[in-house]
Amino acid sequence: MAGKKESVEQFSERLKSIVPSGSGRDFAKKAGIGYSTVHNYLQAVSSPTLENLVLLAKAGDVSVEWLATGKELTKAISTDQTEKLLKIPFIDSDNFLLLDSSTFPDLLDKRANLSALRVKTDVMEPTFMVGSVLLLNHRQKQLKDGKVVVLHKEGNYLYKRVQVIPEGYNLSSDNTKYSAMIVNQDSLSSFDVLGEVLVVLNHL
């Protein structure tokens, strides 16, 4: 049986997996719990009351049983099956992408850092198309040479391949009909870096 400290830490890890990165305040507001209280849960300083546990589970769209114990008490899906499913939130909606983790074993350790986004432009063809779904590591905000990143500015999503140059970054599209853009560290701050593309799913 897990000790109290260990069980608090395990609860904290489960809570982190349903709280999007950097949005602890929004999540606390959605749950109707003070941010400092939620922050303490996330830092494994304390564990919630039963009342708060129910509020957190509801805000995270997970069962109270799973949040409390890590196990799903349901006959519809066995625990083995729920552990195999990766539930990845879409950036621009309340929907989730469900993936079989046995198909993407490398993503299991990164599940808390993943977001999904459906592409609505041809700027990166033939690498990915209109309708493709991208899995992003939203914790990777640093632009790395050769990687594809997603940026957001004024309601628009920008998909760019990164080339590090002396002036900053050359951000290009794989579709040659679109011109590249050069940004330095200052101008990059006007964009919201959503993350680095890890996986492209072309047939969803």
N, C-alpha and C positions, 0 to 999 in steps of 0.2 A: 504494500500500500504506500502511495506517495506521501511524503512528509508535507506539512503545511506549507513550508517555503517552496518546495518543489511544485505543489499543486497550484499555488499562487502564480508561479512563473509559467506553468503550462497554460493556465487560464489567460495570462497576459499575452502569450504567443497566439492563442486562438483569437483573442480580441483584436490583436494587431492585424491578423489575416483578413478581418472584415472591415477595418477602418482604413479607407484610402490614405495613402501617404500624404502627410501635410494637412489633412482635413480633420484633425482631432476636434477642433472647436465646432465645426459644422456637424460632426457626428454627435457630439455631446448635446448640441442644441436640438438635433433631430430626436435624440433619445429623451430629452427633457431632464438631463442630469447636468450638474455644474461641471464646467471644463476641468477644474482642478481635481475633482473626484475621478473623472474619466482618465485624466493624465496619470493619476496614482495607480489606476488599474493597469494602464498601458506600461507603466514602469515597474510593475510587480511590487508596488509598495503596499497595496492593500487589495482585498478581494471584495466583491460587491455583496450587498444585501440581496435577499431573494427578490424584493421589489425591483431593485436596480438591474438585477440579472435579466428579469423579464423585459424591462425597457430596452436594455442593450441588445437582446436577441431580436426583438421586434424591429429596432432601428437597423440592425445588420441583416435582416431577412434570413435569419437562421433559427434553428430550434433551440429552446432553452436547454434541452438535454445535451445537445452537442456543445453549446457554449460552456455549460457547467462541467461536462465530463469528457468531451471529445468523442463521445459515442452517440450514434443516432438511434433512437428507440423507435423504429418503424418496421412494419412488416413488408411495406411496399418495396423498399430498397434495403438490402442487407448492408451491414457495416462495411464489409469488404468492398461493396460496390460504391458506397459513398466516398470511401477513401481513394478509390480509383478515379473519381470524377474531379476534374479541375473546374472550379466555378470562377470564371474570369469576368469582371465587370466591364461593360462598354463605357468608354469615356463620355460619350455624348448622349447616353440614355440610361434608363433604370434597368435595362435588360442585362442578362448574363450570357456568356458563351460557355457551354459545357463541353469539356474535352476529356477523352479517356487518357488518364495519365500514363497508361502502359504504352500508348502511342508516342507520348512526349515525356519520357522519364526524366530528361534533363530539366524540365520545367518545375518538377515537384519542389525542389529547394527554393525556387524563385516565386512560388505561387502568390506570396503576399505582395510581390513587387509588380505583378502583371496587370495590364489593362488591354482591352481590345478596342479596335477602331476599324469601321468599314470604310473602304476607299471610295471616293466619289469623283475622282479625276484620273486622267490618263498620263499624268506627268512622269510617272516612273515605269511606264511600259517600255520593254517587255518584262521587267523585273516583277512588277505586280500590276494588276488591271483594275478597272472600275469594277467594284463589287467584291474585290479581294478583302479578306479580313487580316489585319495586322495584329500581332501580339507584341506589345511594347513593355520594355523594362522601364517603368516610370521613375525608378530610383536613379537611373543612369542619365544624369542631366549634362554631364561633361561631353563635349563633342570630340569624338575620336576619329582619326584618319581612316577613311575607307568605309565607315559605318553609315547606315541610313538612319536618319532621325526624323521625328515628326515635331514640327514647330506649330505654334498657334498664335495668331495675331488678328485682332479685330474681327473675331468670328470666323476666320478662315484657317484651315489646316494646310500646312506646307510640308511636303515630303521631299527631303533633300539628301543627297549623298555628300559626305563631308570630305574635304581635302584641306589639310592644315597647310597654310602658306605663311610667309613672313608677315604679311599685313593682317592676318587673322585666319579667316576660314573662307574657302571657296565652296559654296553650296550649289551643287548642280543637280539637274534632273536627268534620269536615264533616258527619257524621251528627248531626242536631240532637237525637237522643234521648240523646246523651251530653253531660254538662256539661263546661264548660271548667275549667281549673285555673290558678291564678296562682302563679308561683314567682319568688323573688328569686334573686340570684346565689348566696347561701349554700345555699338549699334545692336549687338546680339541681345543686350539687356532689354531691348524693346519687344523681344519675342518671348513667349512662354515656351520653354523646351519641355515637351510632353514626355519624351523618352526615346530610347534607342530601339529600333525594330529587331526583334529576336527571331520571329517566325512569320512567314507569309503563308496564308491559307487561301489558295486560289479557287477552291471549289466548295464554298459554303453558301 
